[in-house]
Amino acid sequence: MTTRFIHTADWQLGKPFAGVQDLAKRAVLQHERIAVLARIAASARAHRADFVVVAGDAFDSTHATKATVAAACSAIGAMRVPVYLIPGNHDHGGPGSLWEQSFFRREAAELCPNLQVLLTPAAVETETAVLFPCPLLRRHEATDTTAWLRASSALANLAGSEKPRIVIAHGSTQSFGSASDDDEGDEAGHNLLDLNRLPPGTFDYIALGDWHGTKQLATSAWYCGTPERDRFPKGADHDAGNILAVSVGRGTVAEVQRIPTGRMGWHRLEITFADDDSVRQFAAQLEALLGPRTGEDLLRLELQGSLGLEATTRLEHLLESYEARLIRLKSVNRTVVAPSADELAALTTRASDPLVARVASKLVARASGDTEDAAIARVALRELHAQIHAA
């Protein structure tokens, strides 16, 4: 028997995105985390999925707002196929969890009767598969939640079944951890999964959540990643913004297809300005990367090098424009203002404006070196230059 399903995780609905200062832009990011669920539903229909598996962290915390809960339940209900979900570290299933709250239970019963939250480590048999959930019942679990799968009792009553066996777990593996992926805290040492100790050949697919990029760990073990990117990439292998369409039979190698679902662009650039023309080249690079879009991208910039007065002003205007267009511009600007000889001469030899010339000459005298006073003098020269050319 073969089953087809969608593997997804780390929706983190209700994520605050506190680093985005503009509240309207922050709301766009939060909305997209709900909107992506409709794209997951469309993929489930297109791939004729028997069900959807959510491998933890559907919500960003155990205290999601009622509006977030209602929107999530409505979107899950629209998937029209069974949805099997385990709690992760952000929305763990211990006492007082979101899953026990009366409001969630009422909304789920009315809006998404197709949802089944798996809070117990016990086999769940569906029409086309057997699921082995490994839920997190606390944020930091010291023991391996897959340990119960090593016992023979885990397979009780399944002798002779030809249905594929699917493990659902959330956490870091011994060989690959997600701590470096989490912008909001280091959870190294917690929620470790030792997949190497699972009985060989017993399980046909291991659906993992926690790492926010799509990554294959072994023939049968995958992190699907978050379906909508939520942080700046930290490496070339951080392939976020996907879900996985899985087709697997008992004792066969799973066929896994990555399906892009993310809409928001999270970008990272490191730029070193070699000369003043580098600003023009940088502008062209931004245009190629972002185009005319507004309100759809976030950019982390690290700038260094040196620029003359006019080029520095052009750079500031460019950054001002993109700060308005982007959801977020997070920049570290280590660019040094280095006026050219012609620019300094134009400021210090202004016969028509001797006051400006005297001020500029004093600033030039203070601008050399690496001291704080020199840096302030260079900025003042740049401001003086900008004011003159703006008049």
N, C-alpha and C positions, 0 to 999 in steps of 0.2 A: 504493500500500500504506500502511496506517495501523498504527501501533504504539501500545500503551498501556503505560505503565510508571510506577513510583513513583520520584520524585526526592527523595533525602534526603542528609544530610551532617552532619558535626559531632556525631557521637554522643559523642565524647570519653569512651569507656568507661575506667573507672579513674581518673577525675578525683578528686583528693584532697579538695577542698572544705576546705582547711585553715582557712578562716575560721570553720567550725562547730566549736566547742570540745567539745561533747558527742559522744563517739565513737559512741554508739548512734544519735543523730540524723544524724551524718555518714554512717553506714552506710545509712540510709534513702535519702539522696540518691544514693549510689552504686548502690544496688539499683535505683532508678527508672531509671537510665540503661540498665540491662540490660532492665528490665521493658518499657520503651517499644518494644523491638524486636518484642515479641509484638503490639503494636498496629499496628506497621508491617506485620507479616505479615498481620494480619486485613484491613487496608486493601488490601493487594495482592490478596488473594482476592476481596474485595468488588468491586473495580474490574477484576477479571479481567486483572491486569497480566501482560504478557509477561515482564517482568523488573524488577529493582530496580537503580537506579543510586545509588551512594554516592560523593558528590563530595568525598572527603577527610576526614581526622580521624575515622576510625572509633574510634581509640584516642587517649587523651589524651597518650600518650608512646610512645616506642619501647621502653620497659621495663615494659610492662604485666605484672602478676602472672600466674602460670599459671592461677589461679582465674578471673581476668578473661578471659583468652584462651579458656579452656574454655567459660565461660558464653556468650561472644560467638559462638563457633563453633556451639554448640548452638542458639542463637537464630536465627542465620543459616540453619542447616540447616532449621529449622522454617518458613522462608518458602516453601519448596517450589518456588520459581521461581529461575531464574538470577539471581545477584547479582553485579554488576560494580562493582568498587571501585578507586579510585585513592588513593594515599597523599597526605596533606596535610602541612602544616608540623609538626603535632604528631607524626604517625606516618610521617614521610618515608621514602622507599624507598631510601636510600643504603646503602653498605656497613655491615654489622652491624645492619641494620634488623630490626624485629620480623618482617617478612615473610620474612626469610631464616632465622629461628631454627628449629631442628629441632623444638622442641616445638610451635610454631604449625603447622608443616607437617604434623606427625602428626595434631594435633587437627583441622585443616581437612580433611585427607584422609578422616578417619573420620566427623566430625560434620557437615561442610558441603561435600560434593563439588559443590554448586551454586554455590560461591563462586569467582570468578575475579578475582585481584588483578592489575590492569593496571599493570605497571611500565615499559612501553615505549611511547613516543609513536609508535604505529602503528595504523592502522585495524583494528578488530575487527568482523567481520561476524557478526551473529546471524541468526536465522530471519526477524526482522521489522524490523531496523534495522542501521545501520552506526554504530559508536561510534568517537569520536576522543578517546582519553584523553590528558590533559596532566598526568602525575603529577609531584609534587614529589619530587626525589631528595635534597634537603637541606632543612633547616629554613628557611634564608634563601636564596632563589634570586634571583640578581641579574638573570637574563634572563627574558624573557617565555616561559612554558611553552607558550603557544599559537602561538608564532612558526612552528613547523613546519607549521602549517595553512595558511600563506600560500604554501607551495611547491606547484607543480603535482603533485609526486610524492606528496603526501598523498592525492590522489584517484586514484592509479594503480589500474587494474583495476576501477574503479567506473563506467566509462562505460556509460550505458544503464540503470543500476540505478535502480529506482523505490523503493528502501527509504529511509526518512527518515534523515537524518544528524544525529547527536547528539554535541555536544562536551561533554566532562566536564573541568572545571578547578577549581582551588582557589587562591584568592588575592584580592587587591584589584584593582579596575579603576581606570583613570585618572580616571574621573569619580566613583567612589564607593569609599571605603576602609573597612576594618574595624578599623583601628588603635584608634580610639576605642571600639570595642566590646569590646576585649580587656582584661579586668580584670587579667590576669597579665603584661602587658608591651606596650610599644609597638613594633610591627613595621613602622612606616611606612617606605616606601622599599624594602621587600622584597616579593617574590612579586607583582609588579604584572602585570596582564593588560591588554593593549591590544586590546580587542574591536573597536574601530573599524577596525582594519587587516585584519580578516578579510574575505575576498572576499565582496561582497554577494550574497545569494541562494544561497550555497553550502551553508550549514548551516541546518537546520530548527529546532534547539533547542540552547540552551547551558545546561547544568546546572552551576551554580556552588555552591561551598562556601567557607566562611571567615567570612562575616558571619552572626551567630547569629540574625538576624531574617529573616522572609520579605520579599523585596523584588524587584520587577520592575524590571530596568534598561532593557530595550528590549522590543520585541514578542516576541523569541525568547529573551531572556536573563533568567534568574531565579536569585536566591539562595533556596534553600528554607528556610534557617534550621535551628537545632538542633531535633530533635523533642521534647526535654524541656528546658525552660528551665533555665539554669544560672547566671544572674546577674540582678541587679536591673535593671529597664528604665532606659535612659538617654534616652529620648525617646518621643514619641507614636507614631513609626513603627517602634518596635522590637517587631515582631509575631513573637515566638518561640513555640516549642512546636507547630510544624506540619511536615507533609510535603506534597509536591505530587503529585497524580495528573495525569499528562500524557497527552494523546492528540494525535498529530501524524502527518501524512503528508508525503510528499515534495512540497516547494514550497507547503505550506499553513501557515496560522497555527496554532500549537499551541493546543489547549484545555487550560487549566491550572486545576485546582481545589485550593484549600487544604483540607487535612484536619487539624483539630486533633488532636494526639496527646499533648500535655503534660498531666500530672496535678498536678504541684507548682505552687503559686501563689507567684510572686515579686512583691512589692508595694512601692510606694514612696509615702510620704506626707510632706508638709511642713505642719506645723500651727503657727499662731500663736495663742496664748491671749490673748484680749482681756479676759477677766474670769474669775472663779471658775466661773461656769456653763459655761465652755468645756470644762471637764473632762468634764462630763456629755455634752455634744455630741460630744466626741472619743470617749467610750466607745460612744455610739450609732453613730458612724461605723465604729469597729472591728467592732462587732457586725454591721453591714450588710455589711462587706467580708469578714469571716472566718467569721461564724456561730459555731457550737459546735465547729468542726473542731479537731482537734489533730494535730500531726505531719504536716501537709500543706502548710504555708505558711511563707514567709520574708518578713520585713518590714524595710524600711529606713525609719527615722523621723528626721525633723529637726524638733525642737521648739524654739520660742522664745516670747517673751512673758513675762508676769509673773502669778504666782498667789499667793494668800494661803496661810497656814500649813495650814489644813485642806484646801484644794484641792490643795496640793502633796503632802500625805500621800495623798490619794485617787489622785492621778496615780501615785505610786510603787507603790501597791498594784495599780493597773491594769497598770502595766508589768511588775510581778512575775508577775502571772497570765499575761500574754501571753508572757513569756519562757519560761515553763514549757510553754505550749501550742504555741508555734511551733517549727519546726525551728531558726530563727535569728531573733533580734531584734537588729538592728544599729541603734543609736540614737545620735544626737548631740543631747544635751539642753542647750540654752542658756537654759532657762527660769530666770527670776530669781524668787527668793522675796521677795514684797512683802507683809508682814503688813498686814491692814486695821487701822484705828484700834480697832475693837472687839476684835480679836484681841490687839493690844498691851495694851489696857486690861485684858483678862481675865488677862493674864500678870503685869502690873506692879502690879496693885492687889488682890492676893490676900491679904485680911486673915487668912484661915485658914491661909495658908502663907507667912509673911514671907520665908523663905529663898528660895523660888522667885521671889517678887516682886523681891527684891534682885538675884538673878542675872539675871532677865529685864531689869531696868532697866539693868544694866551692858551687857548684850548689845545692847539697843536703842540705847544711846549709841554703840556701836561699829559699828552696822549700816548707817549711812548712807554713801553714796558708792560708788565703783567700785573701791576697793582690794581686795586679796586678804583683808586683815583683815576688811573689811566683809562680804565674801562668806562668810567662815567664820562670822562672827557671825550672819548670817541663817540659815545652815544649822543652827547651834546653837539658834537660836530655834525653828526648825521641829522639831528633835529634842526640845526641851523641851516644846513643845506636844503632840507625839505621845505622849510618855511620860505626861504628865498625863492625857490623854484615854484612854490605854490602861489606866490604873490602875483 
